[in-house]
Amino acid sequence: MIATSGSTKYTHLFENLPQNIKQLLILNGTELIAEKGTMLFNEGDSSDHIYYIQSGKIRLSKTSVQGKVFYMQVKKEYDFVGELTLYNGYNYHLNAEVVQDSVLFRFDRKTIEDLFFQHSDLAMYYMKWLAKENQTLLAQFRDLIFCGKEGAVYSILIRMSNEYGKKISNGILINRKVTNQELANFVGATRESINRILKRLINHNIISVNTKYITILNKQYLEEHLRCNHCPFDECHI
């Protein structure tokens, strides 16, 4: 449900926007309160709007012709959603679901295009952000394509530990429940495949699982498998 309102944080490019540019975005957008479970748009919908996340989380997904859901990315505070339709007018090619109550600013697509044209400093921030987003997605697909399903699971576990991790005495606790189906949706596998991979990791004392809470006991093992030391990012996120 979306309603129009009256008006473990990480460093983000748009967080450092000059105050006058932030104000420019606020003045040209419509502030919305989006509740968890709301669909901002579905694949194939007309791309009328671009969204800027003030707070909350939006999950992007793709649905195959067989109806299988593949989670692509989770957008967070200071991210844009629907930005790939800018300057081309194509329909949305992903689904966007609110997975945490969010405060958003909604822009007409033409409005945000005009803002970028008129304000080069805002356009520069956007292009830097977009380049980083593309690199992040490429790294995620690299893990999936070149490391197989098992490597893709390792990648998601590392990303979740960076996003939700809490250091404890014997490792890093992913401090939220993670289901096999969620992992399957992130890597394009079946729940049964995920179950087998997790069992192997448990048997080799790489992870432990307690009521859907995963603790990574040997993060170095996962990182070495993925060759994380060659990755340009200091810390990957979902």
Protein Blocks (a to p, Z undefined) as FASTA:
>chain_A
ZZddfklpcddfklmgcfklmmmmmmmpccddddehiafbaehiacfbccddfbdcdddd
dddfkopacdfbdcdehiaehklmgonlpacfbdcddfbdcddddddfklmmmmmmmmmm
lmmmmmmmmmmmmmmmmmmmmmmmmnojmlmmmmmmmmmmmmmgccdfklccdfbdcdfk
lmmmmnopafklmmmmmmmmmmnomacceehiacdfblmlmmmmnommlpcbfbdcZZ
